[in-house]
Amino acid sequence: MTQFVLVAGAWLAAPAWDEVVPALRAGGHGVHPLTLSGLGEKQARPVGPQTHVTDIVDEVERLDLRDVVLVGHSYSGIPVGQAAERIGDRLSRVVFVDASVPTAGESFVSAWWQGPAALQEVLDGNDGLWAPPAADEFDGQGLTDEQTARLLGGAVPHPGASLSDPAVLAGPLGELPATYVKCLLDGPEPSDDVARLLTGERWELVTMDTGHWPMFSRPDELAAVLDKAAAS
């Protein structure tokens, strides 16, 4: 039985996957949505270096999971990519859903598309937290008003310590068996670092005609993509 560990991106917790979980379980898979420290019901937990990576590894080991597909959305691709190395032969595949990917020594902040100073300034001006976006910032992402409201209803300020945490990798990320899911409404092409990884034999690209939050906008389609990735 494939065991999915699902990790949502910035601001979000385990309930972000509520509409994806039933379809995966109906397909006979084990499914384990995970809330990272500092978010959701774990908002009070402190976050420091490698905390989110440890959260993921500890969950896999605590549940003694095998044949694991780690799924990281958006920001969480960075800790998921690091955790994928650390769980060893428990890993079957890693799936990056419109996600950042880890680069050794780099962080989410250092790779920020507007420049690291821009995001760091936002964090410094908000007590080290990254506030969730306003509702209108989700326009053009394939979300209904109801879906946007549900997304924001589960969002909390994201701990900046995780965003500025440099990635630690033991080996080349391209050696992991991986699927990258590109959500086309958020940009038609993968970022340059992802494009390079996709030239390797162990990475595959899947596209979805929706926005950056497919667990809300296209949950059944995303579940089907994940099910197929597990069989790769």
Secondary structure as GFF3:
##gff-version 3
##sequence-region A 1 232
A	DSSP	beta_strand	3	7	.	.	.	ID=ss1
A	DSSP	three_ten_helix	14	17	.	.	.	ID=ss2
A	DSSP	alpha_helix	21	26	.	.	.	ID=ss3
A	DSSP	beta_strand	30	34	.	.	.	ID=ss4
A	DSSP	three_ten_helix	40	42	.	.	.	ID=ss5
A	DSSP	alpha_helix	51	62	.	.	.	ID=ss6
A	DSSP	beta_strand	68	73	.	.	.	ID=ss7
A	DSSP	three_ten_helix	74	76	.	.	.	ID=ss8
A	DSSP	alpha_helix	77	86	.	.	.	ID=ss9
A	DSSP	three_ten_helix	88	90	.	.	.	ID=ss10
A	DSSP	beta_strand	91	97	.	.	.	ID=ss11
A	DSSP	alpha_helix	116	124	.	.	.	ID=ss12
A	DSSP	beta_strand	129	130	.	.	.	ID=ss13
A	DSSP	three_ten_helix	135	138	.	.	.	ID=ss14
A	DSSP	alpha_helix	145	153	.	.	.	ID=ss15
A	DSSP	beta_strand	158	159	.	.	.	ID=ss16
A	DSSP	alpha_helix	160	163	.	.	.	ID=ss17
A	DSSP	three_ten_helix	173	175	.	.	.	ID=ss18
A	DSSP	beta_strand	178	183	.	.	.	ID=ss19
A	DSSP	three_ten_helix	184	186	.	.	.	ID=ss20
A	DSSP	alpha_helix	192	197	.	.	.	ID=ss21
A	DSSP	beta_strand	203	208	.	.	.	ID=ss22
A	DSSP	alpha_helix	214	217	.	.	.	ID=ss23
A	DSSP	alpha_helix	219	230	.	.	.	ID=ss24
###
